[in-house]
């Protein structure tokens, strides 16, 4: 069970990190309206927070 959950969390973490790496440059794009850039930044920060939680869960399952 733990191995399956660990694999699932790792895939989710990798996908999330990919989304984060794309979100931050979009948040800095001056061609996008300010309100939309702020929303993208908020979403990227929320994804980073969730990624930290996933990293902790993965670490605990690996023990």
Biotite code that builds the C-alpha atoms (Angstrom):
import biotite.structure as struc

atoms = struc.array([
    struc.Atom([0.000, 0.000, 0.000], chain_id="A", res_id=1, res_name="UNK", atom_name="CA", element="C"),
    struc.Atom([2.705, 2.495, 0.955], chain_id="A", res_id=2, res_name="UNK", atom_name="CA", element="C"),
    struc.Atom([4.669, 1.809, -2.224], chain_id="A", res_id=3, res_name="UNK", atom_name="CA", element="C"),
    struc.Atom([1.594, 2.458, -4.372], chain_id="A", res_id=4, res_name="UNK", atom_name="CA", element="C"),
    struc.Atom([0.772, 5.631, -2.468], chain_id="A", res_id=5, res_name="UNK", atom_name="CA", element="C"),
    struc.Atom([4.393, 6.765, -2.650], chain_id="A", res_id=6, res_name="UNK", atom_name="CA", element="C"),
    struc.Atom([4.451, 6.284, -6.418], chain_id="A", res_id=7, res_name="UNK", atom_name="CA", element="C"),
    struc.Atom([1.147, 8.148, -6.812], chain_id="A", res_id=8, res_name="UNK", atom_name="CA", element="C"),
    struc.Atom([2.349, 11.045, -4.654], chain_id="A", res_id=9, res_name="UNK", atom_name="CA", element="C"),
    struc.Atom([5.653, 11.219, -6.532], chain_id="A", res_id=10, res_name="UNK", atom_name="CA", element="C"),
    struc.Atom([3.846, 11.464, -9.889], chain_id="A", res_id=11, res_name="UNK", atom_name="CA", element="C"),
    struc.Atom([1.532, 14.129, -8.470], chain_id="A", res_id=12, res_name="UNK", atom_name="CA", element="C"),
    struc.Atom([4.535, 16.032, -7.073], chain_id="A", res_id=13, res_name="UNK", atom_name="CA", element="C"),
    struc.Atom([6.397, 15.896, -10.411], chain_id="A", res_id=14, res_name="UNK", atom_name="CA", element="C"),
    struc.Atom([3.325, 17.129, -12.312], chain_id="A", res_id=15, res_name="UNK", atom_name="CA", element="C"),
    struc.Atom([2.818, 19.921, -9.815], chain_id="A", res_id=16, res_name="UNK", atom_name="CA", element="C"),
    struc.Atom([6.441, 21.053, -10.045], chain_id="A", res_id=17, res_name="UNK", atom_name="CA", element="C"),
    struc.Atom([6.078, 21.193, -13.830], chain_id="A", res_id=18, res_name="UNK", atom_name="CA", element="C"),
    struc.Atom([2.983, 23.402, -13.491], chain_id="A", res_id=19, res_name="UNK", atom_name="CA", element="C"),
    struc.Atom([4.766, 25.661, -10.994], chain_id="A", res_id=20, res_name="UNK", atom_name="CA", element="C"),
    struc.Atom([7.743, 26.098, -13.316], chain_id="A", res_id=21, res_name="UNK", atom_name="CA", element="C"),
    struc.Atom([5.342, 27.298, -16.018], chain_id="A", res_id=22, res_name="UNK", atom_name="CA", element="C"),
    struc.Atom([3.192, 29.468, -13.740], chain_id="A", res_id=23, res_name="UNK", atom_name="CA", element="C"),
    struc.Atom([5.862, 31.783, -12.324], chain_id="A", res_id=24, res_name="UNK", atom_name="CA", element="C"),
    struc.Atom([7.102, 33.055, -15.714], chain_id="A", res_id=25, res_name="UNK", atom_name="CA", element="C"),
    struc.Atom([3.454, 33.670, -16.689], chain_id="A", res_id=26, res_name="UNK", atom_name="CA", element="C"),
    struc.Atom([2.958, 35.663, -13.480], chain_id="A", res_id=27, res_name="UNK", atom_name="CA", element="C"),
    struc.Atom([5.833, 37.919, -14.528], chain_id="A", res_id=28, res_name="UNK", atom_name="CA", element="C"),
    struc.Atom([4.641, 38.450, -18.100], chain_id="A", res_id=29, res_name="UNK", atom_name="CA", element="C"),
    struc.Atom([3.970, 42.168, -18.472], chain_id="A", res_id=30, res_name="UNK", atom_name="CA", element="C"),
    struc.Atom([1.738, 41.553, -21.491], chain_id="A", res_id=31, res_name="UNK", atom_name="CA", element="C"),
    struc.Atom([-0.884, 39.929, -19.258], chain_id="A", res_id=32, res_name="UNK", atom_name="CA", element="C"),
    struc.Atom([-3.259, 42.264, -17.356], chain_id="A", res_id=33, res_name="UNK", atom_name="CA", element="C"),
    struc.Atom([-2.284, 42.952, -13.731], chain_id="A", res_id=34, res_name="UNK", atom_name="CA", element="C"),
    struc.Atom([-5.321, 41.212, -12.242], chain_id="A", res_id=35, res_name="UNK", atom_name="CA", element="C"),
    struc.Atom([-4.651, 38.031, -14.195], chain_id="A", res_id=36, res_name="UNK", atom_name="CA", element="C"),
    struc.Atom([-0.933, 38.085, -13.293], chain_id="A", res_id=37, res_name="UNK", atom_name="CA", element="C"),
    struc.Atom([-1.850, 38.432, -9.624], chain_id="A", res_id=38, res_name="UNK", atom_name="CA", element="C"),
    struc.Atom([-4.210, 35.463, -9.851], chain_id="A", res_id=39, res_name="UNK", atom_name="CA", element="C"),
    struc.Atom([-1.533, 33.378, -11.566], chain_id="A", res_id=40, res_name="UNK", atom_name="CA", element="C"),
    struc.Atom([0.928, 34.348, -8.820], chain_id="A", res_id=41, res_name="UNK", atom_name="CA", element="C"),
    struc.Atom([-1.536, 33.391, -6.093], chain_id="A", res_id=42, res_name="UNK", atom_name="CA", element="C"),
    struc.Atom([-2.194, 30.059, -7.798], chain_id="A", res_id=43, res_name="UNK", atom_name="CA", element="C"),
    struc.Atom([1.542, 29.393, -8.188], chain_id="A", res_id=44, res_name="UNK", atom_name="CA", element="C"),
    struc.Atom([2.137, 30.147, -4.500], chain_id="A", res_id=45, res_name="UNK", atom_name="CA", element="C"),
    struc.Atom([-0.723, 27.827, -3.498], chain_id="A", res_id=46, res_name="UNK", atom_name="CA", element="C"),
    struc.Atom([0.735, 25.079, -5.691], chain_id="A", res_id=47, res_name="UNK", atom_name="CA", element="C"),
    struc.Atom([4.142, 25.599, -4.047], chain_id="A", res_id=48, res_name="UNK", atom_name="CA", element="C"),
    struc.Atom([2.579, 25.235, -0.607], chain_id="A", res_id=49, res_name="UNK", atom_name="CA", element="C"),
    struc.Atom([0.828, 22.025, -1.657], chain_id="A", res_id=50, res_name="UNK", atom_name="CA", element="C"),
    struc.Atom([4.069, 20.739, -3.201], chain_id="A", res_id=51, res_name="UNK", atom_name="CA", element="C"),
    struc.Atom([5.789, 21.256, 0.165], chain_id="A", res_id=52, res_name="UNK", atom_name="CA", element="C"),
    struc.Atom([3.075, 19.189, 1.839], chain_id="A", res_id=53, res_name="UNK", atom_name="CA", element="C"),
    struc.Atom([3.501, 16.451, -0.765], chain_id="A", res_id=54, res_name="UNK", atom_name="CA", element="C"),
    struc.Atom([7.273, 16.459, -0.242], chain_id="A", res_id=55, res_name="UNK", atom_name="CA", element="C"),
    struc.Atom([6.766, 15.960, 3.509], chain_id="A", res_id=56, res_name="UNK", atom_name="CA", element="C"),
    struc.Atom([4.296, 13.122, 2.936], chain_id="A", res_id=57, res_name="UNK", atom_name="CA", element="C"),
    struc.Atom([6.693, 11.458, 0.471], chain_id="A", res_id=58, res_name="UNK", atom_name="CA", element="C"),
    struc.Atom([9.562, 11.798, 2.941], chain_id="A", res_id=59, res_name="UNK", atom_name="CA", element="C"),
    struc.Atom([7.526, 10.222, 5.724], chain_id="A", res_id=60, res_name="UNK", atom_name="CA", element="C"),
    struc.Atom([6.440, 7.308, 3.515], chain_id="A", res_id=61, res_name="UNK", atom_name="CA", element="C"),
    struc.Atom([10.011, 6.640, 2.421], chain_id="A", res_id=62, res_name="UNK", atom_name="CA", element="C"),
    struc.Atom([11.079, 5.965, 6.023], chain_id="A", res_id=63, res_name="UNK", atom_name="CA", element="C"),
])
